[in-house]
């Protein structure tokens, strides 16, 4: 679970060359918010589609989108909880609400209302939209719940060039799709980032997932890093964050660059 032990996210990123908040129309007619950040090169160096955690469409991920543009890629954040609506104002920034039981319960309840099937359809719509708008290639980058869904999308969504999953859960509750079960279906490059101090994703699951992948893969575990360390460890886990981001940006540059 993406718990929030403290307000430790580092300084904000500067605005992208171009930013836009728009909506995309899902297959069932729902309008989903999308934050789009573009570098000076626009879509020419591909696009990264961020898949949020249970806290949803938050400023943290808009900030991450801006950081991605500094690597030359376009970045998009889609509100996959668009049908469920926002959390109460006081709960929208987990860096402030922390591990308060009421905030966590509301976030979990909302996340459970999004089926994997609905998510996959929405993800396909979002990927297709970015390709139509001119992205040469599209990769996904997911976190926690979104990390699991990124891996699931890698197996079930067409048009993706690569997947990055940070501490994505590898097992799923009954009725949900499990990356461990779908690993053999993934045919695109995978970067998996895990924390060795994350009790929810034990080392044996990570090893089983790595062994089940029959594709270009890079699976990295940071021994002392907890779940959610990118978001909540700017001070205590700086070395892990810096290494993980360096690997991520190199991976994205590679998979988003067309041959030749």
C-alpha positions, 0 to 999 in steps of 0.5 A: 500500500502507498502509505505516506510517512512524512512530508518529504518530496523534495523541491518542485520541478519547474514548469514544462515548456508547454503544459495542458490540462485536457480530457480524453473520452473513454470508450464508455463515454466518460471524460478522464482528466489528463495533465500533459507536459511537453518539452521543446521537442514536443512528442518527437522523442516519445511519451511517458504515460504515468499510472498513479497509485491509490492516491490518484491524480495528485500534484506529485505526479504532475511534478514527475511529468515535468521532470520527465520533460527535462529528459526530452520526452513528453509526459502524460498523467491520466486520472484513472479514477475519473469515474469515482471522483476526487477524495475530499480536499483534506485527503488529496495530498498524502504527504499531508494526510500520512497514514491516517486511517480514514484517509487510507480507507477512503483511498483504498475504497475508491481504488477498489471501484476501478476494475482491471478490465475498465483500467485496461480499456482506459489505458488503451484509449490513453496510449492510442491518443498519445500515438495519434497526437504524434508520439513516436513511441509510448512507455508507461511508468506506474507506482504501487497499484499503478505499478501492478497495473503497468505490468498488467498493461504491458501484457494486455495493451497494444502499442507500448514500447516499454514498461517501468514499474516502481514497487508494483505489487506482483500478487493480486487479490481474487478477481484481479490480474497478477503480474506473476501470472501474466509475466510470460505474456509480456513481450516489451522491455521491463524495468522493475524497481523494488525496495528490499524493506517492503514487506508487501513484496517479498524477495521471493516474489520479485525473483519469481517475476524476474524468472518468469519474464522472457523479454528484455528485463532489468529488475533492481532491488534497493536493500534498505528502501521501503515501499514508496521510497521515491515519493517519501524518501527524498532525504533518507533514501537519496542514493536509491532514488538517484540510482533508480531515476538514472536507470529509469531515464536511461531505460526510457531513452532507449525504449522510446528511441526508434531504431536508426 
